[in-house]
Amino acid sequence: MTSRTEDTIAIRISRTLADRIISGEIEPGSRLRQDHVAAEFETSHVPVREAFRRLEAQGLAVSEPRRGVRVAAFDLRDVREVAEMRAALEVLALRNAAPNITATILQHAEEATRAGDISRDVRSWEEANRRFHRLIITPCAMPRLLATIDDLHAASARFLFAAWRQDWEARTDHDHRAILDALRRGQVEAACTILANHVQWIGRRPVKSRSGPEREMFAIEG
């Protein structure tokens, strides 16, 4: 197996496992076993180890001496860190994107917001929400910044899915509409202020874990 082939397989494995971790299919604290993953993907341990390293770099897994690799747990401190980083970086992206945002982009962002408002489950809402945020910041044309923000949105999604696996409550996102209104008026700093407050708001709700008693979960809901 060539190095390039191993890299490709490692990327596929890491993306698949990341999706399972983010969606809550694999719970925090669960052990990731090299043998099982290698067997599932019909590959050697080399790309599996690389996939695990990618998950660690994303903050989705942790390597523990003599205990192997486990899915990373998270608490309110982690949620706050992601919220504050998103606020700082998305505002930076929006300021740089604003001069390049067109009426068409704003229309697509409006459509994403409407899709989120009528979502019947947390996954479709998260996809619509992420699409809205990506649309208004992509014109910044800063690929490293956008890649970092994408990673933060993945973390946000993980927090959200953990809190809302069931009984999703549809909501109207007034902040999104206020951001769009400010951008249409050319009020970039007002849009940035609304955006920063929007992504820093943390919701909480009691959730019964599949493997334990009920506990309070926190999520970024913007």
C-alpha positions as CSV (number, residue, x, y, z in Angstrom):
1,M,0.0,0.0,0.0
2,T,1.5,3.4,-1.0
3,S,1.8,6.3,1.3
4,R,-0.7,8.3,-0.9
5,T,-3.2,5.5,-0.7
6,E,-2.8,5.3,3.1
7,D,-3.3,9.1,3.4
8,T,-6.5,8.8,1.4
9,I,-7.9,5.9,3.5
10,A,-6.9,7.8,6.7
11,I,-8.9,10.8,5.6
12,R,-11.9,8.7,4.8
13,I,-11.7,6.9,8.2
14,S,-11.2,10.2,10.1
15,R,-14.2,11.8,8.3
16,T,-16.4,8.8,9.0
17,L,-15.5,8.6,12.7
18,A,-15.7,12.4,13.1
19,D,-19.3,12.3,11.7
20,R,-20.2,9.6,14.2
21,I,-18.6,11.4,17.1
22,I,-20.2,14.8,16.2
23,S,-23.7,13.2,15.7
24,G,-23.4,11.4,19.1
25,E,-23.4,7.9,17.6
26,I,-20.2,7.4,19.4
27,E,-20.5,8.9,22.9
28,P,-17.8,10.8,24.8
29,G,-15.4,8.5,26.6
30,S,-15.9,5.6,24.2
31,R,-12.8,3.8,23.3
32,L,-11.7,3.8,19.6
33,R,-10.1,0.4,18.9
34,Q,-7.6,0.2,16.1
35,D,-8.4,-3.5,15.4
36,H,-12.1,-2.8,15.1
37,V,-11.7,0.2,12.9
38,A,-9.1,-1.5,10.7
39,A,-11.4,-4.5,10.2
40,E,-14.4,-2.2,9.3
41,F,-12.4,-0.4,6.7
42,E,-10.4,-3.4,5.6
43,T,-7.1,-1.8,6.0
44,S,-3.9,-1.9,8.1
45,H,-3.3,-0.1,11.4
46,V,-1.1,2.6,9.7
47,P,-4.0,4.7,8.2
48,V,-6.1,4.0,11.3
49,R,-3.4,5.5,13.5
50,E,-3.2,8.5,11.2
51,A,-7.0,8.9,11.3
52,F,-6.8,8.9,15.1
53,R,-4.1,11.6,15.0
54,R,-6.4,13.7,12.8
55,L,-9.3,13.3,15.3
56,E,-7.0,14.3,18.1
57,A,-6.0,17.5,16.1
58,Q,-9.7,18.3,15.8
59,G,-10.2,17.9,19.5
60,L,-12.5,14.9,19.0
61,A,-10.3,12.3,20.5
62,V,-7.6,12.0,23.1
63,S,-4.7,9.5,23.5
64,E,-4.2,8.2,27.0
65,P,-1.1,6.3,28.1
66,R,-1.8,2.5,28.4
67,R,-5.5,3.2,27.7
68,G,-5.5,3.9,24.0
69,V,-7.6,6.5,22.2
70,R,-10.9,7.6,23.4
71,V,-13.6,10.1,22.2
72,A,-13.0,13.4,24.0
73,A,-15.4,14.5,26.6
74,F,-16.5,18.1,26.9
75,D,-17.9,20.4,29.5
76,L,-19.2,24.0,29.8
77,R,-15.6,25.4,29.6
78,D,-15.1,23.7,26.2
79,V,-18.4,25.0,24.9
80,R,-17.5,28.6,26.0
81,E,-14.1,28.4,24.4
82,V,-15.5,27.4,21.1
83,A,-18.2,30.1,21.3
84,E,-15.7,32.8,22.1
85,M,-13.4,31.6,19.3
86,R,-16.2,31.5,16.8
87,A,-17.3,35.0,17.8
88,A,-13.8,36.5,17.3
89,L,-13.0,34.6,14.1
90,E,-16.4,34.9,12.4
91,V,-16.5,38.7,13.1
92,L,-13.0,38.9,11.5
93,A,-14.2,37.0,8.5
94,L,-17.4,39.0,8.1
95,R,-15.6,42.4,8.2
96,N,-13.4,41.2,5.4
97,A,-16.2,39.6,3.5
98,A,-18.6,42.5,3.7
99,P,-17.3,44.5,0.7
100,N,-17.7,41.3,-1.5
101,I,-21.2,40.2,-0.3
102,T,-23.7,40.4,-3.1
103,A,-27.5,40.6,-3.2
104,T,-27.5,37.0,-4.4
105,I,-25.4,35.8,-1.5
106,L,-27.8,37.6,0.9
107,Q,-30.7,35.9,-0.8
108,H,-29.2,32.5,-0.5
109,A,-28.5,33.3,3.2
110,E,-32.1,34.2,3.6
111,E,-33.2,30.9,2.1
112,A,-30.9,29.1,4.5
113,T,-32.5,30.8,7.4
114,R,-36.0,29.9,6.3
115,A,-34.9,26.3,5.9
116,G,-33.6,26.3,9.4
117,D,-36.9,27.8,10.7
118,I,-38.9,24.8,9.4
119,S,-36.4,22.1,10.2
120,R,-38.0,19.1,11.9
121,D,-34.8,17.7,13.4
122,V,-31.5,18.9,14.8
123,R,-29.4,17.7,11.9
124,S,-31.3,19.5,9.2
125,W,-31.3,22.7,11.4
126,E,-27.6,22.5,12.0
127,E,-26.9,22.1,8.3
128,A,-29.1,25.1,7.4
129,N,-27.5,27.1,10.2
130,R,-24.0,26.3,9.1
131,R,-24.9,27.1,5.5
132,F,-26.1,30.6,6.6
133,H,-22.9,31.3,8.5
134,R,-20.7,30.0,5.7
135,L,-22.5,32.1,3.0
136,I,-21.9,35.4,4.7
137,I,-18.2,34.8,5.6
138,T,-16.9,33.0,2.5
139,P,-16.4,36.2,0.5
140,C,-13.6,37.1,2.9
141,A,-11.4,34.8,0.7
142,M,-9.2,33.8,3.6
143,P,-8.9,30.0,3.3
144,R,-6.9,29.4,6.6
145,L,-9.4,31.4,8.5
146,L,-12.4,29.7,6.9
147,A,-10.8,26.2,7.6
148,T,-10.5,27.1,11.3
149,I,-14.0,28.3,11.5
150,D,-15.2,25.1,9.8
151,D,-13.5,23.1,12.6
152,L,-15.2,25.2,15.2
153,H,-18.6,24.7,13.6
154,A,-18.0,20.9,13.7
155,A,-17.4,21.3,17.5
156,S,-20.5,23.4,17.8
157,A,-22.5,20.7,16.0
158,R,-21.2,18.1,18.4
159,F,-22.4,20.1,21.4
160,L,-25.7,20.7,19.7
161,F,-26.4,17.1,18.9
162,A,-25.4,16.0,22.4
163,A,-28.1,18.3,23.8
164,W,-30.7,17.8,21.2
165,R,-30.7,14.1,20.2
166,Q,-34.4,14.0,20.7
167,D,-37.4,16.3,20.9
168,W,-36.0,19.1,18.7
169,E,-37.8,22.4,19.1
170,A,-38.2,24.4,15.9
171,R,-37.3,28.1,16.3
172,T,-37.3,31.3,14.3
173,D,-33.8,32.8,14.1
174,H,-34.3,36.5,14.5
175,D,-30.6,37.1,14.8
176,H,-30.0,35.8,11.3
177,R,-32.6,38.2,9.9
178,A,-31.1,41.1,11.9
179,I,-27.6,40.3,10.5
180,L,-29.0,40.2,6.9
181,D,-30.9,43.5,7.5
182,A,-27.8,45.2,8.8
183,L,-25.7,44.0,5.8
184,R,-28.3,45.1,3.3
185,R,-28.2,48.6,4.9
186,G,-24.4,48.6,4.8
187,Q,-24.2,48.6,8.6
188,V,-21.2,46.2,8.8
189,E,-20.3,46.9,12.4
190,A,-23.9,46.4,13.6
191,A,-24.0,43.1,11.7
192,C,-20.7,42.1,13.4
193,T,-22.0,42.9,16.9
194,I,-25.2,40.9,16.3
195,L,-23.1,38.0,15.0
196,A,-20.7,38.0,17.9
197,N,-23.6,38.0,20.5
198,H,-25.4,35.4,18.4
199,V,-22.7,32.7,18.4
200,Q,-21.7,33.3,22.0
201,W,-25.2,32.5,23.4
202,I,-25.1,29.1,25.1
203,G,-28.3,27.1,25.7
204,R,-28.7,24.3,28.3
205,R,-31.1,21.5,28.8
206,P,-31.2,18.2,30.8
207,V,-30.4,15.1,28.8
208,K,-30.6,11.5,29.8
209,S,-27.5,9.7,28.5
210,R,-27.8,6.3,27.0
211,S,-25.1,5.0,29.4
212,G,-25.9,7.0,32.6
213,P,-28.2,9.2,34.5
214,E,-29.6,12.5,33.4
215,R,-27.2,15.4,33.2
216,E,-27.2,19.0,32.0
217,M,-25.9,19.6,28.5
218,F,-24.7,22.9,27.0
219,A,-24.8,23.9,23.4
220,I,-24.0,26.8,21.1
221,E,-27.3,27.4,19.4
222,G,-26.3,30.0,16.8
